[in-house]
Structure formats: structure tokens, C-alpha cells
Amino acid sequence: MAAEEGAEGTRAELPGGGDPPRPPAGGGRKSYICSECGRTFNKYSNLKQHLRVHSGEKPFGCRVCGKDFNLLSNLRRHERTHTGERPFDCPTCHKGFSELSSLRRHQRTHTGERPFACPFCAKAFSRSCMLVIHQRTHTGEKPFRCGACEKRFSDPSSLRSHQRSHTGERPFRCPDCPKEFRYSSSLLQHQRGHRGERLYPCPLCAKAFAKSSTLAQHRSTHSLERPHKCPVCGRGFARASVLGRHQRVHAAWKGPRTCADCGGQFRNSEGFHGHQCAPQDTKTPVLT
């Protein structure tokens, strides 16, 4: 790549043969403008590196795996994946990192710094990529599409998790038993069962649970709410699983039946389970 310095600025030959515009005359600070995209640089060396984005030139090759890079700094960073070198140490916990940017992100876990603020709400994030994903909850943008079912997602990790529902892949294996899981969160919950951890205590009694979903089911036993209604007799239940067991009573019906409390006879399950008699109580009528 040829460079030509004149009184007014610097010209650099582009991959397509064009030259960037000269900086204005007047003895001011020189600028180097890319004629491909208009980006401006203060140093010719920076422009020269940038031009590789347009030309696709990758002059720096890894001697271990042969992968090529457009910048020497990118090659040096890549080489650490082979050597395992982690030259950047956290002064707080002494954890090592292969890149300075990774160390800076990690240090925010100690300082609590969240420099990336959402312009739509009060939330702030420690990493810019997390802010980008969060903002899609406001904009509704879902740029990641599943090729199997056309469902769309706001971030690539959600797409990858969803795709396992099509492939059946279960990459998260329990080290203590043969079970495998589709999601890492499911594996973590499962491992608490091996360790006896119960991180979700009930605020209304002394019980504790390994899963938040199990706690939610349990809390319904303290409530009078019975949201799961039987379509046959109208009886309500706190849990869907209990409703399912109850419905098997209707499915196994072989009438007619006689109520042991009042002696009434019923030809169908709806009438038998829905009737009221003396003495009235909350128990299911006894089959005879």
C-alpha cells in the first residue's frame, strides 16, 4: 500500500484504486479519511489497519492452527487460547484473564459498577451486550429466527436453548447420576437435590424447597384459592396435579351409584359428585 505525503495531507491508495480526500490546507492537524466509508483517522497507520476491513487482507497468521488475522493485536490475543496465558490478574480476587477487556468487565462484579444505562427505564448493566439485549424488551425486536419453526428471539442464547427442543440435545450432564438436561439452569436445580440444598423457604411455614416452582405449588396449600376447576362437577383444587387425580374418579365412573350419606341414587358422575345432601361436608361423597 503506497502513501504520499504533501503539504495539505496524506493520500493512501485504497484496494479499489481510489484515494482518500486530502485534509484541508492551513497547517492544521492532519486527518486521514477512508474513501470507502468516510471514517476519519488521526494517524496514517490507523487508516492502513482500517483499510484491511474493506480489502479482507489478513497478513498475520497463527503458527499453531493457521488462522489469519487482520491485526497483530488480534493474533496475539488468539495465541493465548493455545498457550493458556492469562497475563491480566484481578487485584481483588487474583483471577487471571487473557484479555484486558475481560479483566475490566470482571472487576465490575467487585465494584458493582453498571455504566450502561437503559434510555427507556431505570435499569443499568455492567456490559454493553446485556444492555443491547435488554433494550429489545422495549423495542420488541427479535432478530434471531429459528430455522425449524420460524419462532423469533431477542438474543442468540435463547435461540440456541429453543433449538434443543427440536434436536432433543441435552448437553448438560449431571456428574452424580446419568441424567442429562436441556438447560444449565435445570441441571443446577437437579444438583441441589443431590446436595440436599433447599434455597427456597416457605415464608408461611418451616418447609423449604430445591425449586422455586415447587415452592409456588406449596404456597397454594396455604391459600384458600382453588384456581383449578373440575369441568365435570365444578370442584376446585389448589394444584393442577390434584385436579388430574380427581378427574380420574369421573373417568372410572360406572353408574348408577348410591350416596352413603343421603341414600340418593345417581346415574352419572356429574349428578353424584355435584349433589348436596345432609349431613353436608367438604368430603367427596363415598361410593357404594
Secondary structure, DSSP 8 states (H G I E B T S, - for coil): --EEE-SS-EEE--TTS-------SSS----EE-TTT--EESSHHHHHHHHHHHH----EE-TTT--EESSHHHHHHHHHHHH----EE-TTT--EESSHHHHHHHHHHHH----EE-SSSS-EESSHHHHHHHHHHHH----EE-TTT--EESSHHHHHHHHHHHH----EE-SSSS-EESSHHHHHHHHHHHHT---EE-TTSS-EESSHHHHHHHHTTTS----EE-TTT--EESSHHHHHHHHHHHHT--S-EE-TTT--EESSHHHHHH---SS--SS-----
